[in-house]
Amino acid sequence: MNNLNSLIGKQVELEVSGKVLLTGILVDVGLDIIVIYNGKEYLYIPHLHIHNIRLSTNPQTELSDVIPESPFDENEMISYRKTLINAKGRFVEIYVTGNKSIHGYVTAILNDYFVFYSPVYKTMFISLNHLKWLTPYQTNITPYTLGNEVLPVKPTNMPLQRSLEEQLKKFEGQLVVFDLGDHPMKIGLLKQVQNNIIELVTASGKSVFWKLIHVKTIHLP
C-alpha cells in the first residue's frame, strides 16, 4: 500500500473488516499498517483488515486542526510488529471481535499472537490476524479511571509458546473462552488441539470443533 503515501495529510474514509467505517487524517503508511488521526486519538490499523481507502467526500473542518505529536516514537518506517512493541506496557484500546473494544496493555508478542492484560478479562491471547485497530491512551488516563496501583503491568507467569496452537495445547483440560464468549459454543472445556483444529466441549457435553485460524481471542474464565 505504498501508493497511499500520496494521501498522507489528507482526510480519508476507510472500511475495515466487519463493515466498520472510519474517518481521519492519514498520518503515516507502513509496510503492513497505517495510522489515522480522527480528531481525538490515533488509530493504528493493520493492512490485513483494510478493505478500501478513499479521500473523504465531506471533509470535517475539526479534523484540519494541528495534529498532536505521535504517541509512539517512530523514527523509522512503522510496522505492525513495531507498533505492538511500542505499545508494550502502555494503556491501549483494541478492537478485535464485533463492536467490542478491550482495554489494557500488551505484555508479549510472539510469532502469530500477542498477550494482552485486561483488568476485565485478565490475561488474553490474541491472534495477530484478527486485530482490527489499536488506539493508545493519552498518558494521563487509565482504563475505567482505575488507579495505577490497581493496574500494574502483569506479565503472565505461565511459560509462553512461540505459536498460538502450541500455547493452546497448554490449556487442554481447562475451561476457556473464545472471542469474549460471543457465542455459547465458544465457551467450554478445551479437550484437544491438533493440526489447527480445536475440540471444545460445551456446557451440554457436546463437542464442537473450531478452526484455529478463525479464533480471535482466548482467555481463561
Steps between C-alpha positions, in 0.01 A plus 500: 500500500797733449301689236291631790782742578330750269209515750712581806376818667159473338169395649403150395218255550571132531308177546643229722385145567152480649370778273643759738552848351774724639590860419816695574815668377742246355814558708734219400524197274711193582563170325212330681325770705369856464430774753210744497408782738125545549513834682522338844736205481736301281385172345758244388334276241666189351471472120355152548161642599482797264249441220526839331626856555383814324518875536222631721213644297398732783812607694430616855662829595574381854734237356706772332637629829858437609563129549660426838834324528496128428451291816786270396859590415517397135822612334495219244228357276219370715389138502235293674752319721689821589170660598423212738852522645454875556165429666643256757413613850300800377124529536325446169158423361476222243222377273506133415154343490165656415452854626656429840817677603746361754702725729836415652856452379718271292738288709666274238514451123556152358505353147128512417337643812552750777423492871276774636413584860148634558366605841171333397612181323849471658759326281388460139658340195414684178568385145712744298268429207196646674602835652296762312656806658683627807462840667754620761362676807603850590778466756296636792199270454446145629230247407177547698677781692665232714807606693841388380543298817207282385646464151863397530647335192431131560685279254362149523707264711429207270766402245409640159520291183606646167176413318137534602434132429780391733378745765147360478630147549613614845135572585370152417274383782413857606197722449560764233308785340541586132417840348375646831230230512295655220343157433407221747707251298812711559504428874599159624759242595794495262538130435761487225694713249640325196583609143343844557170343611372566853257262670289686753245330727206731570294522819255242360782251449508521122826533308547789260798517267637846427754599237779681683539755219151637580556533875571865585553512877547244777483548872449277804187577706 
